[in-house]
Amino acid sequence: MQQGSGPGVRRVLVTGGSGLVGRAIERLVVAGEKLPGEEWTFLSSTDADLTDGGQTREVFDRYRPTHVVHLAAKVGGLFHNMSCNLDFWIHNGPPHSSNFGYSYAKRMIDVQNRGYHQQHG
């Protein structure tokens, strides 16, 4: 989407725009669920490697966002996830401190389910 230069323009940059949540937000925006003065840009990993500082600066210089919805994460298919668990943990990192309790609780549901399955089948 085009960059605006007028006052009050909100330029929203969505990283991880090709993922599940990014696509859902994009569908809403395309359907008209945005406010006047909002310009949305959806990026995927083909647009930039956000683990590279130079590429990240280029993205911000190019789009000059006023708001960022950061959804980018290291993802993979089932077998890649299974064979590279540590890589996904390291690259995606711990949850933000503002919601770590909720995030870890969700993760622990999986641990609890595995425990029940292991013990009770």
URTAGI-V299816 format. One record per backbone hydrogen bond with DSSP energy under -1.0 kcal/mol. CO is the residue of the C=O (numbers start at 0). NH is the residue of the N-H. Records with the same first field share a line. If there is no record, write none. Layout:
CO: NH / NH
This chain:
5: 8
9: 38
10: 65 / 66
11: 40
12: 68
13: 42
15: 18
18: 22
19: 23
20: 24
21: 25
22: 26
23: 27
24: 28
25: 29
26: 30
27: 32
28: 31
31: 33
34: 37
36: 9
38: 11
40: 13
42: 16
43: 46
48: 51
51: 55
52: 56
53: 57
54: 58
55: 59
56: 60
57: 61
58: 62
59: 63
66: 12
68: 14
76: 80
77: 81
78: 82
79: 83
83: 87
84: 88
85: 89
86: 90
87: 91
88: 92
95: 98
98: 102
99: 103
100: 104
101: 105
102: 106
103: 107
104: 108
106: 110
107: 111
108: 112
109: 113
110: 114
111: 115
112: 116
113: 117
114: 118
115: 119
116: 120
